[in-house]
């Protein structure tokens, strides 16, 4: 009777959740729960977060070390704990079975913000995409088939309008570049007119050196047209190239230049047609550039920045003026030969004037017209003046 009462008493206590262990003092089996009151349930859940179960029969708190064990199971746990102490470098980096936490990875790259664009007051027309292509070492030549055309106009120095015939020749597709001229200088040691004048001027007190072509030959501008070149400088380049190639190179005559600029068209004022705008050529659409002539490099364009004409010749209008072979005479057209005119045999003024054609980045569109002719002294240099060349072809015998 007494034994039965004891059993009944224990059963009641277990049923109401006041005795958390079994009759024999062993821990409850993992996974089994007792029915408890809501208040006790909250406390029980809170305690569960701070406890973890172990097969060794003891409830381990977080951070408590596993006690030493002589059983094989205890040894396995001890061995597992030692694996975490293996240096990362001793693990195979290409093993697919290793946790990513053990694989060496490079440190993250620091964030480098992109530079903000520089704000300038420069007009939109003065900006250009970056083009650092140095181009070819020697000029690329294209064939210009011979033919007849109406040269000049009925106005001013272009008068009179007259018929001219030119033989076939080759012309450089672009103006001669800084890169191409520098190769000539490196091979010959040539000093341009401006450089020679600076050497002579050094002996004069207070002399201010003149700008030279090298001032514009800076890194990234190898493919831009060479400027500050006199007529003599341009012809020296032609003579050197002739000796290198064993062919005859020179500056184009007025007639050759005007004929080539037409690109096969007839009676059009510009190399592409009858109208001009800033998408077709590099010229000054207003007077904004006149105020910034102290920094002309802002406005000179990489050769070939605009579409070519019908003969695949680039920049025959604008960018930089181009030297011609001819001496200048205002009334020359009235008495010039009708076939392959070469200009007056000698200068008509002291010092001599040479023809330049095509207009430039610093001129209005009127100067870019195909038939417009202008003159400057033979030793004239300017950041708006360059040159292109032609190659004479062997005469065809009839």
PABA-834900 format. One record per residue (C-alpha): residue in one letter; chain; x, y, z. Coordinates in steps of 0.25 Angstrom, whole numbers, plus 5000, padded with zeros to 4 digits. Example, Ala and Ser with C-alpha at 12.3 -4.5 7.8 and 13.67 -1.06 7.14 Angstrom:
2
 rest kette   px   py   pz
    A     A 5049 4982 5031
    S     A 5055 4996 5029
# end
This chain:
398
 rest kette   px   py   pz
    X     A 5000 5000 5000
    X     A 5011 5010 5004
    X     A 5019 5006 4991
    X     A 5006 5009 4983
    X     A 5004 5022 4989
    X     A 5019 5026 4986
    X     A 5017 5023 4971
    X     A 5004 5031 4971
    X     A 5011 5043 4977
    X     A 5022 5043 4967
    X     A 5013 5041 4955
    X     A 5005 5053 4960
    X     A 5018 5062 4961
    X     A 5023 5058 4947
    X     A 5009 5061 4941
    X     A 5009 5075 4946
    X     A 5023 5078 4942
    X     A 5029 5080 4956
    X     A 5039 5068 4954
    X     A 5048 5070 4941
    X     A 5055 5057 4942
    X     A 5051 5042 4941
    X     A 5049 5033 4954
    X     A 5063 5028 4953
    X     A 5070 5041 4952
    X     A 5075 5040 4937
    X     A 5073 5051 4928
    X     A 5061 5052 4919
    X     A 5063 5046 4905
    X     A 5067 5056 4895
    X     A 5055 5062 4887
    X     A 5045 5059 4897
    X     A 5037 5070 4904
    X     A 5028 5071 4916
    X     A 5015 5079 4916
    X     A 5017 5092 4925
    X     A 5010 5104 4927
    X     A 5012 5116 4918
    X     A 5021 5124 4928
    X     A 5030 5112 4929
    X     A 5030 5110 4914
    X     A 5036 5124 4912
    X     A 5047 5121 4922
    X     A 5050 5108 4916
    X     A 5051 5113 4902
    X     A 5061 5124 4907
    X     A 5069 5113 4914
    X     A 5070 5105 4902
    X     A 5077 5116 4894
    X     A 5088 5115 4904
    X     A 5090 5100 4904
    X     A 5094 5089 4895
    X     A 5092 5074 4895
    X     A 5104 5065 4896
    X     A 5104 5050 4894
    X     A 5113 5049 4907
    X     A 5100 5050 4915
    X     A 5103 5064 4920
    X     A 5096 5077 4916
    X     A 5108 5087 4911
    X     A 5107 5102 4912
    X     A 5111 5110 4900
    X     A 5126 5112 4901
    X     A 5129 5100 4910
    X     A 5140 5091 4906
    X     A 5137 5076 4904
    X     A 5143 5068 4916
    X     A 5154 5058 4913
    X     A 5148 5044 4910
    X     A 5155 5031 4908
    X     A 5144 5026 4899
    X     A 5146 5026 4884
    X     A 5135 5035 4883
    X     A 5142 5045 4892
    X     A 5155 5044 4884
    X     A 5147 5047 4871
    X     A 5142 5060 4877
    X     A 5156 5064 4882
    X     A 5162 5061 4868
    X     A 5151 5069 4862
    X     A 5154 5081 4871
    X     A 5169 5080 4866
    X     A 5165 5081 4851
    X     A 5161 5095 4853
    X     A 5175 5099 4858
    X     A 5181 5094 4844
    X     A 5187 5106 4837
    X     A 5180 5111 4825
    X     A 5192 5110 4816
    X     A 5194 5095 4819
    X     A 5180 5092 4812
    X     A 5179 5089 4797
    X     A 5173 5102 4791
    X     A 5167 5094 4779
    X     A 5160 5083 4788
    X     A 5145 5083 4786
    X     A 5143 5077 4799
    X     A 5149 5088 4807
    X     A 5140 5098 4813
    X     A 5141 5112 4807
    X     A 5145 5118 4821
    X     A 5159 5110 4819
    X     A 5162 5115 4805
    X     A 5171 5127 4804
    X     A 5165 5139 4796
    X     A 5171 5152 4793
    X     A 5167 5164 4801
    X     A 5156 5173 4795
    X     A 5161 5184 4786
    X     A 5159 5198 4791
    X     A 5148 5206 4785
    X     A 5154 5217 4776
    X     A 5144 5227 4772
    X     A 5144 5232 4757
    X     A 5150 5245 4755
    X     A 5140 5256 4752
    X     A 5140 5263 4739
    X     A 5148 5276 4739
    X     A 5138 5288 4737
    X     A 5143 5298 4727
    X     A 5138 5311 4720
    X     A 5143 5306 4707
    X     A 5132 5306 4696
    X     A 5127 5293 4692
    X     A 5133 5293 4678
    X     A 5147 5294 4685
    X     A 5145 5280 4691
    X     A 5149 5267 4684
    X     A 5149 5252 4687
    X     A 5163 5247 4692
    X     A 5170 5241 4680
    X     A 5185 5237 4683
    X     A 5187 5228 4670
    X     A 5201 5232 4665
    X     A 5197 5228 4651
    X     A 5207 5223 4641
    X     A 5222 5226 4640
    X     A 5221 5230 4626
    X     A 5210 5237 4618
    X     A 5199 5228 4612
    X     A 5197 5232 4598
    X     A 5185 5231 4589
    X     A 5184 5232 4574
    X     A 5177 5244 4568
    X     A 5174 5242 4553
    X     A 5177 5253 4543
    X     A 5167 5262 4537
    X     A 5162 5276 4533
    X     A 5154 5285 4542
    X     A 5150 5300 4543
    X     A 5160 5306 4552
    X     A 5158 5319 4560
    X     A 5146 5328 4560
    X     A 5141 5342 4555
    X     A 5144 5349 4567
    X     A 5157 5356 4573
    X     A 5170 5348 4573
    X     A 5163 5335 4568
    X     A 5160 5342 4555
    X     A 5158 5339 4544
    X     A 5151 5325 4543
    X     A 5160 5317 4534
    X     A 5161 5303 4529
    X     A 5173 5295 4534
    X     A 5178 5280 4531
    X     A 5186 5273 4541
    X     A 5193 5259 4540
    X     A 5191 5248 4549
    X     A 5198 5248 4563
    X     A 5198 5243 4577
    X     A 5194 5251 4589
    X     A 5196 5248 4604
    X     A 5182 5245 4610
    X     A 5185 5253 4622
    X     A 5194 5265 4626
    X     A 5208 5261 4630
    X     A 5207 5258 4645
    X     A 5216 5261 4657
    X     A 5220 5246 4657
    X     A 5224 5246 4642
    X     A 5232 5259 4643
    X     A 5239 5255 4656
    X     A 5245 5242 4648
    X     A 5250 5251 4638
    X     A 5257 5260 4648
    X     A 5263 5248 4656
    X     A 5269 5242 4643
    X     A 5275 5255 4638
    X     A 5277 5264 4650
    X     A 5270 5275 4643
    X     A 5267 5289 4650
    X     A 5254 5296 4645
    X     A 5254 5310 4641
    X     A 5249 5314 4655
    X     A 5259 5306 4662
    X     A 5270 5313 4654
    X     A 5265 5326 4657
    X     A 5265 5323 4672
    X     A 5279 5319 4671
    X     A 5283 5332 4665
    X     A 5275 5340 4674
    X     A 5281 5334 4686
    X     A 5293 5344 4684
    X     A 5284 5356 4685
    X     A 5281 5361 4699
    X     A 5266 5360 4703
    X     A 5263 5351 4691
    X     A 5250 5343 4693
    X     A 5250 5329 4687
    X     A 5239 5327 4676
    X     A 5230 5315 4678
    X     A 5235 5303 4670
    X     A 5228 5290 4664
    X     A 5233 5282 4676
    X     A 5224 5290 4686
    X     A 5213 5283 4679
    X     A 5219 5269 4678
    X     A 5216 5264 4692
    X     A 5211 5251 4697
    X     A 5198 5247 4691
    X     A 5198 5257 4679
    X     A 5207 5249 4670
    X     A 5196 5247 4660
    X     A 5192 5262 4659
    X     A 5197 5271 4648
    X     A 5211 5277 4649
    X     A 5210 5292 4650
    X     A 5220 5304 4651
    X     A 5226 5299 4638
    X     A 5232 5308 4628
    X     A 5231 5306 4613
    X     A 5246 5302 4613
    X     A 5244 5292 4625
    X     A 5233 5285 4617
    X     A 5241 5284 4604
    X     A 5253 5278 4612
    X     A 5244 5267 4617
    X     A 5240 5264 4603
    X     A 5254 5264 4598
    X     A 5258 5254 4609
    X     A 5246 5245 4606
    X     A 5250 5245 4592
    X     A 5264 5240 4595
    X     A 5258 5230 4604
    X     A 5248 5224 4594
    X     A 5255 5227 4581
    X     A 5243 5234 4576
    X     A 5240 5249 4574
    X     A 5232 5255 4585
    X     A 5228 5270 4587
    X     A 5218 5280 4591
    X     A 5205 5280 4582
    X     A 5204 5292 4572
    X     A 5192 5301 4573
    X     A 5185 5294 4561
    X     A 5187 5280 4567
    X     A 5182 5284 4581
    X     A 5170 5290 4576
    X     A 5167 5279 4566
    X     A 5169 5268 4577
    X     A 5160 5276 4587
    X     A 5148 5275 4578
    X     A 5149 5260 4580
    X     A 5143 5257 4566
    X     A 5132 5267 4567
    X     A 5130 5279 4558
    X     A 5126 5294 4562
    X     A 5125 5291 4577
    X     A 5131 5301 4587
    X     A 5134 5291 4598
    X     A 5141 5277 4597
    X     A 5127 5270 4600
    X     A 5117 5279 4593
    X     A 5111 5293 4594
    X     A 5109 5295 4609
    X     A 5119 5295 4621
    X     A 5116 5293 4636
    X     A 5125 5288 4648
    X     A 5121 5274 4646
    X     A 5129 5274 4633
    X     A 5141 5282 4636
    X     A 5150 5288 4647
    X     A 5148 5303 4645
    X     A 5144 5315 4654
    X     A 5129 5317 4652
    X     A 5130 5330 4661
    X     A 5140 5339 4667
    X     A 5141 5331 4680
    X     A 5154 5325 4676
    X     A 5161 5338 4673
    X     A 5161 5341 4687
    X     A 5168 5328 4691
    X     A 5179 5328 4680
    X     A 5189 5327 4692
    X     A 5185 5312 4693
    X     A 5183 5307 4679
    X     A 5186 5293 4683
    X     A 5171 5293 4688
    X     A 5166 5294 4674
    X     A 5175 5286 4665
    X     A 5169 5272 4662
    X     A 5175 5259 4660
    X     A 5177 5256 4645
    X     A 5165 5249 4639
    X     A 5155 5254 4649
    X     A 5145 5257 4638
    X     A 5140 5249 4626
    X     A 5149 5249 4613
    X     A 5145 5254 4600
    X     A 5143 5246 4587
    X     A 5158 5243 4586
    X     A 5159 5239 4600
    X     A 5166 5251 4604
    X     A 5164 5256 4618
    X     A 5163 5271 4624
    X     A 5164 5278 4610
    X     A 5156 5289 4617
    X     A 5160 5294 4631
    X     A 5168 5288 4642
    X     A 5182 5295 4637
    X     A 5186 5302 4625
    X     A 5194 5295 4615
    X     A 5206 5300 4607
    X     A 5206 5299 4592
    X     A 5218 5298 4583
    X     A 5215 5311 4575
    X     A 5221 5325 4576
    X     A 5209 5335 4578
    X     A 5205 5345 4567
    X     A 5192 5352 4568
    X     A 5190 5352 4553
    X     A 5196 5339 4550
    X     A 5183 5332 4546
    X     A 5182 5342 4534
    X     A 5194 5336 4527
    X     A 5196 5323 4533
    X     A 5199 5310 4525
    X     A 5186 5302 4522
    X     A 5193 5289 4525
    X     A 5200 5285 4539
    X     A 5203 5300 4543
    X     A 5214 5301 4553
    X     A 5213 5316 4557
    X     A 5222 5328 4554
    X     A 5236 5324 4551
    X     A 5241 5334 4561
    X     A 5235 5342 4573
    X     A 5229 5355 4569
    X     A 5232 5362 4582
    X     A 5245 5363 4591
    X     A 5246 5351 4600
    X     A 5235 5344 4592
    X     A 5221 5339 4595
    X     A 5217 5325 4594
    X     A 5202 5320 4593
    X     A 5195 5314 4604
    X     A 5181 5307 4603
    X     A 5169 5301 4610
    X     A 5167 5310 4623
    X     A 5169 5305 4637
    X     A 5163 5304 4651
    X     A 5165 5319 4653
    X     A 5158 5324 4640
    X     A 5143 5326 4636
    X     A 5137 5316 4626
    X     A 5140 5326 4614
    X     A 5154 5323 4615
    X     A 5151 5308 4614
    X     A 5145 5309 4600
    X     A 5153 5300 4590
    X     A 5156 5312 4580
    X     A 5161 5322 4590
    X     A 5176 5325 4589
    X     A 5184 5333 4599
    X     A 5199 5336 4601
    X     A 5209 5337 4612
    X     A 5224 5339 4613
    X     A 5233 5327 4610
    X     A 5238 5327 4624
    X     A 5225 5329 4630
    X     A 5221 5319 4642
    X     A 5208 5318 4649
    X     A 5201 5308 4659
    X     A 5190 5308 4648
    X     A 5199 5304 4636
    X     A 5204 5290 4632
    X     A 5206 5283 4619
    X     A 5203 5270 4611
    X     A 5210 5265 4599
    X     A 5209 5259 4585
    X     A 5217 5248 4578
    X     A 5220 5250 4563
    X     A 5216 5238 4554
    X     A 5225 5234 4542
    X     A 5220 5241 4530
    X     A 5212 5232 4521
    X     A 5217 5232 4506
    X     A 5206 5233 4496
# end
